[in-house]
């Protein structure tokens, strides 16, 4: 079962991950991290309309969901994507199989 492959508690880990992804600002943060590790000041300049305290909140949600890594460097924190956790979420999404145009209701 796919749910068992996530590193956190199966249902809770998936739920927290998808909840974290449900916010447009957090998706934008992940987009900024796509090109590599970024300091929080770089993230702030990439999201000038987001107040610093709100950015910190979104980064905390992403960290607690396990979707980003955070490494302290002096007074700054560098963020990067947790590729493994994001891949586990991708794998939890059902993929369509080959579509059949025949209705099976008549076979019943």
Backbone bond lengths (Angstrom), bond angles and torsions (degrees), N, CA, C in turn:
res aa  C-N    CA-C-N  psi(-1)  N-CA   C-N-CA  omega(-1)  CA-C   N-CA-C  phi
1 X - - - 1.441 - - 1.511 109.37 -
2 X 1.290 118.72 137.23 1.458 123.70 -175.62 1.523 111.79 -62.74
3 X 1.311 118.38 -38.13 1.455 122.47 -176.33 1.520 111.13 -56.15
4 X 1.314 118.05 -33.52 1.455 121.33 -177.53 1.520 112.64 -71.75
5 X 1.336 118.56 -12.66 1.456 119.70 -175.94 1.526 113.11 -82.28
6 X 1.322 118.92 -15.60 1.466 119.72 -179.00 1.518 109.67 -74.26
7 X 1.310 116.98 142.88 1.446 122.33 -174.64 1.517 114.18 -67.87
8 X 1.321 118.91 -27.43 1.452 121.94 -179.80 1.521 109.01 -86.91
9 X 1.331 116.71 -177.66 1.455 120.09 174.96 1.526 107.21 -56.61
10 X 1.331 119.07 127.82 1.458 121.73 -168.70 1.522 116.20 -43.68
11 X 1.305 118.91 -66.17 1.455 119.13 -174.28 1.521 111.15 -71.34
12 X 1.308 117.40 -43.93 1.457 121.14 -178.39 1.527 111.06 -63.71
13 X 1.326 118.30 -41.01 1.461 121.53 -179.98 1.506 112.03 -64.57
14 X 1.309 117.09 -45.38 1.462 120.57 177.66 1.516 110.75 -63.91
15 X 1.315 116.20 -44.90 1.453 120.50 -177.86 1.519 110.68 -61.12
16 X 1.321 117.48 -46.96 1.470 120.94 179.90 1.514 111.13 -63.44
17 X 1.313 116.96 -39.66 1.460 120.09 179.12 1.512 112.06 -63.66
18 X 1.326 116.45 -47.74 1.466 119.40 -179.30 1.527 111.43 -69.42
19 X 1.323 117.65 -34.97 1.464 119.41 176.23 1.531 110.50 -63.63
20 X 1.324 116.42 -40.37 1.466 119.55 178.30 1.527 110.89 -63.43
21 X 1.325 116.81 -36.41 1.464 120.87 -179.82 1.524 112.97 -75.56
22 X 1.324 117.86 -12.13 1.459 120.36 -174.08 1.528 113.46 -77.01
23 X 1.302 118.31 -9.38 1.461 121.20 -178.87 1.531 110.58 -97.52
24 X 1.332 118.82 129.29 1.472 121.80 -178.15 1.528 113.51 -59.98
25 X 1.325 117.81 -35.34 1.472 119.90 179.44 1.514 110.59 -66.70
26 X 1.331 116.82 -40.49 1.468 119.52 179.02 1.521 110.97 -67.72
27 X 1.321 117.14 -35.35 1.472 119.40 175.35 1.524 110.24 -64.06
28 X 1.319 116.98 -38.60 1.468 120.35 177.98 1.528 110.92 -65.66
29 X 1.332 116.82 -37.99 1.467 120.54 176.65 1.519 109.89 -61.44
30 X 1.329 117.25 -45.68 1.466 120.27 178.20 1.518 110.49 -61.13
31 X 1.334 117.06 -37.63 1.456 120.83 177.02 1.518 111.86 -62.29
32 X 1.323 117.63 -39.10 1.467 121.04 177.45 1.525 111.38 -67.03
33 X 1.328 116.43 -31.02 1.467 120.66 -179.44 1.529 112.76 -82.94
34 X 1.314 115.98 -8.36 1.467 120.39 -178.53 1.529 112.25 -58.46
35 X 1.317 116.60 -33.36 1.464 119.83 -177.09 1.524 112.59 -88.13
36 X 1.320 117.63 2.14 1.462 119.85 176.11 1.515 112.62 133.68
37 X 1.319 115.17 -174.97 1.460 122.72 -177.82 1.519 110.55 -63.56
38 X 1.325 115.15 137.79 1.463 121.22 179.52 1.528 109.51 -133.55
39 X 1.319 114.19 141.10 1.454 121.53 172.84 1.523 107.57 -74.63
40 X 1.320 116.60 153.68 1.452 120.26 -179.94 1.533 110.75 -59.12
41 X 1.339 118.23 -31.98 1.467 120.02 179.05 1.533 110.86 -67.70
42 X 1.333 117.81 -33.08 1.467 120.88 175.93 1.526 110.79 -69.87
43 X 1.321 116.23 -38.60 1.462 119.85 176.90 1.531 110.13 -63.91
44 X 1.337 115.95 -40.44 1.459 119.90 179.57 1.526 110.73 -63.82
45 X 1.320 117.73 -40.10 1.472 119.25 179.14 1.522 111.45 -70.17
46 X 1.325 117.86 -25.84 1.456 121.79 176.72 1.526 112.91 -79.54
47 X 1.324 116.12 -14.64 1.470 122.35 179.76 1.533 109.01 -131.54
48 X 1.343 118.00 62.97 1.466 119.95 -173.33 1.532 114.35 -62.96
49 X 1.325 117.84 -22.50 1.469 120.39 -179.11 1.527 112.46 -82.01
50 X 1.325 117.33 -7.47 1.468 121.55 -179.27 1.528 108.47 -96.72
51 X 1.318 116.38 122.30 1.466 121.19 178.63 1.530 109.78 -61.32
52 X 1.339 117.23 145.64 1.471 120.16 -178.78 1.525 113.90 -54.08
53 X 1.331 117.67 -40.43 1.467 118.78 -179.37 1.530 111.19 -68.35
54 X 1.325 117.02 -32.77 1.465 120.21 177.64 1.527 110.75 -72.57
55 X 1.330 117.08 -37.51 1.462 120.57 175.49 1.526 110.01 -60.61
56 X 1.324 116.58 -43.72 1.470 120.45 177.74 1.526 111.06 -59.50
57 X 1.324 116.48 -40.44 1.465 120.43 177.91 1.531 110.53 -61.32
58 X 1.333 117.16 -48.24 1.467 120.60 -179.13 1.526 111.29 -62.90
59 X 1.315 117.43 -39.94 1.468 120.69 178.43 1.525 110.93 -65.66
60 X 1.317 117.09 -36.88 1.469 120.28 177.24 1.526 110.85 -64.52
61 X 1.333 116.67 -42.54 1.466 120.40 178.39 1.532 109.65 -61.20
62 X 1.325 117.43 -43.80 1.467 120.89 179.54 1.528 111.20 -65.01
63 X 1.337 117.19 -39.33 1.475 120.96 177.47 1.517 110.74 -64.59
64 X 1.323 116.61 -47.75 1.470 120.31 -177.88 1.521 111.89 -65.44
65 X 1.320 117.25 -27.83 1.466 120.77 176.10 1.521 111.01 -80.86
66 X 1.324 116.72 -7.54 1.463 120.62 178.45 1.518 113.99 79.93
67 X 1.334 118.05 15.39 1.460 120.52 -175.51 1.524 113.30 -89.02
68 X 1.328 116.93 -16.66 1.465 120.40 176.89 1.522 109.56 -133.39
69 X 1.331 114.56 154.33 1.462 122.20 172.41 1.519 106.87 -100.18
70 X 1.316 116.72 144.88 1.459 122.09 177.17 1.524 108.76 -127.66
71 X 1.341 115.65 128.68 1.463 120.84 179.68 1.528 107.94 -127.04
72 X 1.332 115.73 122.59 1.464 120.31 -179.35 1.530 109.25 -76.44
73 X 1.337 114.69 134.65 1.464 122.49 177.42 1.521 106.42 -133.21
74 X 1.336 115.76 93.66 1.460 119.61 -174.45 1.522 109.43 65.87
75 X 1.336 116.35 -125.03 1.468 119.05 178.30 1.523 112.15 -91.76
76 X 1.316 117.86 -0.94 1.462 122.54 -179.14 1.513 110.34 -103.88
77 X 1.307 115.40 159.89 1.464 121.02 175.68 1.523 107.83 -125.19
78 X 1.319 115.63 130.22 1.463 121.73 176.92 1.517 108.59 -97.29
79 X 1.322 115.80 135.75 1.462 122.14 -178.62 1.515 110.28 -116.06
80 X 1.328 115.64 144.57 1.465 121.96 174.59 1.522 108.58 -145.86
81 X 1.314 115.42 159.32 1.465 120.86 -179.89 1.520 110.40 -71.21
82 X 1.315 116.20 144.86 1.456 122.24 170.45 1.524 105.60 -96.00
83 X 1.320 115.45 90.35 1.467 121.61 -174.26 1.524 111.94 -57.96
84 X 1.315 117.35 -37.91 1.473 120.55 -178.56 1.533 111.08 -64.14
85 X 1.317 117.31 -45.09 1.472 120.51 -179.84 1.524 110.64 -65.27
86 X 1.325 117.29 -40.98 1.467 120.22 178.98 1.525 110.86 -65.28
87 X 1.315 116.59 -37.32 1.467 120.10 178.11 1.526 110.67 -67.21
88 X 1.322 117.34 -37.29 1.462 120.63 177.94 1.528 110.58 -63.57
89 X 1.326 117.11 -38.44 1.468 119.85 176.33 1.524 110.50 -66.51
90 X 1.336 116.89 -42.39 1.475 120.00 177.43 1.523 110.83 -58.93
91 X 1.316 116.66 -41.28 1.466 120.68 -178.66 1.518 112.66 -69.69
92 X 1.319 117.51 -21.67 1.462 120.78 179.98 1.527 112.21 -78.92
93 X 1.320 117.10 -13.73 1.465 120.62 179.79 1.524 108.58 -83.22
94 X 1.316 117.27 123.71 1.473 119.29 179.86 1.530 110.99 -61.22
95 X 1.305 115.22 141.41 1.458 120.97 177.28 1.524 108.53 -106.31
96 X 1.316 116.90 138.72 1.470 118.44 -179.82 1.524 110.93 -66.36
97 X 1.280 114.88 143.45 1.464 120.82 174.56 1.514 107.90 -93.65
98 X 1.300 116.97 178.80 1.463 119.89 179.03 1.520 109.14 -56.62
99 X 1.308 115.32 132.94 1.463 120.03 -178.51 1.526 110.17 -84.80
100 X 1.311 114.20 139.75 1.461 119.93 175.09 1.510 106.72 -109.79
101 X 1.318 116.58 138.03 1.467 120.72 179.09 1.520 111.48 -88.34
102 X 1.307 116.59 -9.30 1.464 119.54 -178.57 1.523 109.50 -84.51
103 X 1.286 115.76 133.32 1.469 121.76 176.95 1.540 107.41 -79.45
104 X 1.307 115.90 135.17 1.475 119.45 179.69 1.524 111.92 -95.62
105 X 1.332 117.12 -1.94 1.480 120.52 -178.69 1.533 110.80 -61.33
106 X 1.305 118.07 -35.79 1.457 121.39 -176.30 1.521 112.08 -70.47
107 X 1.341 116.35 -20.82 1.458 120.62 -179.15 1.523 112.17 -76.26
108 X 1.311 117.56 -11.46 1.462 120.71 -175.63 1.496 113.03 -79.36
